[in-house]
Amino acid sequence: MLKIQKKQGVSQEFDALLRILSVVVALIAAGIVMAFLGYNPIELYQKMIKGALGTDFNRAATVRKCIPLLTMSLGVSIAFKMKFWNIGAEGQFYMGAFGATLVWMLCPDLPIYVMLPLMALAAIVSGGLFALIPAILKHKLGTSETLVTLMLNYIAIKWITYLSLGPWKDPGEGGQAKIYAFTENARLPEVFGVHIGWIVALILVVAVYILMRFSKFGFEIAVLGENPDTARYAGMNVTKTLIIAVLLSGGICGLAGMLQATGSEGRLGDNISAGLGFTAIITAWLAKLSAPMILVSSFLFAVLLQGGSSLGALTNIPASVAETIQGIILFFVLASEFFTNYKIVFKRKEAKK
Amino acid sequence: MKRFLSLLLVVLMAFTLCLAGCGESNDDNADTGNEGNLTKEDIKAAFLYVGPIGDLGYSYAHDQGRLALEAMGITTHYVENVPESSDCEATLRQLCDEVYNVIYATSFGHGEWVEKVAKDYPDVYFGHATGYITGDNVGNYMGRVYEARYLAGIVAGLNSESGKVGYVAAMPIAEVIRGINAFTLGLRSVNPDATVEVIWTNTWFDVTLERNAALELINKGCDVIAQHCDSTAPQVAAGEKGVLAIGYNSSTPTAAPDAYLTAPLFHWDVYYKQNIEAIINGTWKGESYWEGLSAGMVSLDTLTDNCAEGTAEAVAEAEEAIKSGELKIFAGELKDNTGAVRVEAGAEMTDAELQSFDWLVEGVIGSIN
């Protein structure tokens, strides 16, 4: 008789091995699918790697994809640690980008060293406040934050669409629904060919790591996540911790929006996240919410995304095949989660464990 | 934890190395250089489509042009679903870094990225459909499809009973506005009281939005649905509701057999063939190519049996008049839909004015903002 059993303690080595193994198996499985479709899988993988890391431009493009992904993963990881299921990175991203753009619209002539910090601050505040809505609803009315954050995403995206159709539409774009492009004083400068968002993101990795690992606040978040009653019993101010953590989580996602708008895109638009707010949930989860591991998982996903998109650009493989490969890899990696936490035992009658 | 820290360091290093690489010069990419002209064998032409080829619309029509080049023996390549965002730049650069030396970007919104990338690849020939950019290595091309739309307007006018025609339009850019206006003028040339009601979808390809827009127009009493968007959804919706439809881009009588009247068509192969030949002959120039019915760049699809009697004759007559130059579509007197005179009697709009069209003619219900 087969039985699924929860594992007691899983060694870190085993965990890491399992994850690596699952990626390898996924690549093989995706390869088989590609072979069935009549493509040479080895050649395709080579092209994907080359497309993500092969040329200067490709490397820069990969890093550019990594920046918002990494930043938003860090953002949601804080909320997840508290078991506050913030699925709203996408919405907080757009509200952050909106807040930043608002600063530029209101005072367009500020010098760049005042403009950018002010935009970043506005992004953090708007993203944070937007994330606070589901937190307050949950706290006061007991609503599900998963649903509320998810649905708020669409409100945020439609808000940007509305701005691009009317109030902030640039008449110079010949009728296209595009918001005004940022002037030079609101564009992130570049270092090594990529906008400085990458430095901000790396600083955030360290900051979030220290915050979650070594600070009292990080400890409170973890305890609150494990058991709110324990937290209360230990004399923590649960409400305060919840609010600050959510503000921080949403604020970081909002900052990602500002980085993307002023760095990569050069203007606000309702398509600038490219859905990375949802991918960020996966990367955060795969990394077990640990900041350094999030850096690894985000980077690998950026390679996968960029490799896939260059596969679409350079081969006549339909874009859907590249997406299928990504899906298969995701499926296997997520399935490995199961084997990390559970084992299947073949149980005999007298067996006990 | 030490493991994490060391891992962090390793990734950090990889990250920085990677970035350091980006800072290096780009010169090694520009090796597509050619002293003389490209030969037929050298040419590697890549096409960027904003939607999937399977849209049976705009991207499909361009792909027919690409296939015509293949038939000539030219090596071609295409990329579908290229968004009008910074991803477009990435796609363009990857293609240039690869072997491609002729690039056709087929959507208006690809333009700003073409302009940016073309400067870094002086040896690559760029063509931008529906755009306006010209440069040392950039040209633009378009069909005067408004001429075919005028004819489509005549078809609509002779087949609508209510005199109310719906128009599902993508976005209020000059090209689309010009099409609506030509269509309306054609419509009112045979039915002076008829109106065209416009709904904007603000996207080039969205099956659901286009379908909903068509249904809304039908509910408002429109009995012919025309479109300037890339899917066949408006035609299908018209077929389901028992009204008539006019397609766009490519011939799609099978999408809604009972509704389909005709469609203004593009024949992009006309341009692509002569553009490639110009490259081979060394006569290529970064210029604007804008041709219509007489050059065969556009046409009206063969009328189906759904059309009322006499339609074909009226269309043929107008077509001849346009080709001969006897019939000028945008000649005065023209009023806008607020009643103000915009083109005086005896005057004709210039190409420059047509390319920045930003008002709707009398008879159009709708606004640009």
Interface residues (C-beta under 8 A of the other chain):
Chain A: Q12 G51 L53 T55 D56 F57 N58 R59 A60 A61 T62 V63 R64 L165 G166 G174 G175 Q176 A177 V191 F192 G193 V194 W198 L202 V205 Y209 R213 S264 E265 G266 G269 N271 I272 A274 S290 P292 M293 L295 V296 F299 Q306 S309 S310 G312 A313 L314 N316 P318 A319
Chain B: M1 R3 F4 L5 L7 L8 V11 L12 A14 F15 T16 C18 L19 A20 G21 C22 G23 E24 N26 N29 H77 Y78 V79 E80 N81 P83 S85 S86 D87 A90 T91 R93 Q94 L95 D97 E98 F108 G109 M171 P172 I173 A174 V176 I177 N202 S356 D358 I368 N369
